[in-house]
């Protein structure tokens, strides 16, 4: 996420901080499609937690499974990594690469997925970034039993 924030600038960092504070209130419908989203069926637009490494995403997911709320879980991972932006909320356009792990969090299936970030949303516009590998924590369709 560090690289995404560097490319998006201060406005994006403020947006991401706001998204983290109001994660339950974010509606993906309010974020416009990136310029090439309709032309490329493999491009996905989403808002959620992304991390620099799979291990950081796993740590975040374990904290969430144990009942830690979103923002304290992100803070804990970042403190342990000694990196303030190891994990965080982001509004991004990305391509899926590979599902790394799937678990149940409060009755919902959640996966750690390796992704390639192609662009980030700074609150007013999409900014392309060089393809950047990150690890997203994504809710899956379906129900955990």
Secondary structure as GFF3:
##gff-version 3
##sequence-region A 1 145
A	DSSP	alpha_helix	2	8	.	.	.	ID=ss1
A	DSSP	alpha_helix	10	21	.	.	.	ID=ss2
A	DSSP	three_ten_helix	23	25	.	.	.	ID=ss3
A	DSSP	three_ten_helix	28	30	.	.	.	ID=ss4
A	DSSP	beta_strand	44	51	.	.	.	ID=ss5
A	DSSP	alpha_helix	54	65	.	.	.	ID=ss6
A	DSSP	alpha_helix	70	81	.	.	.	ID=ss7
A	DSSP	beta_strand	87	105	.	.	.	ID=ss8
A	DSSP	beta_strand	108	121	.	.	.	ID=ss9
A	DSSP	beta_strand	126	139	.	.	.	ID=ss10
###
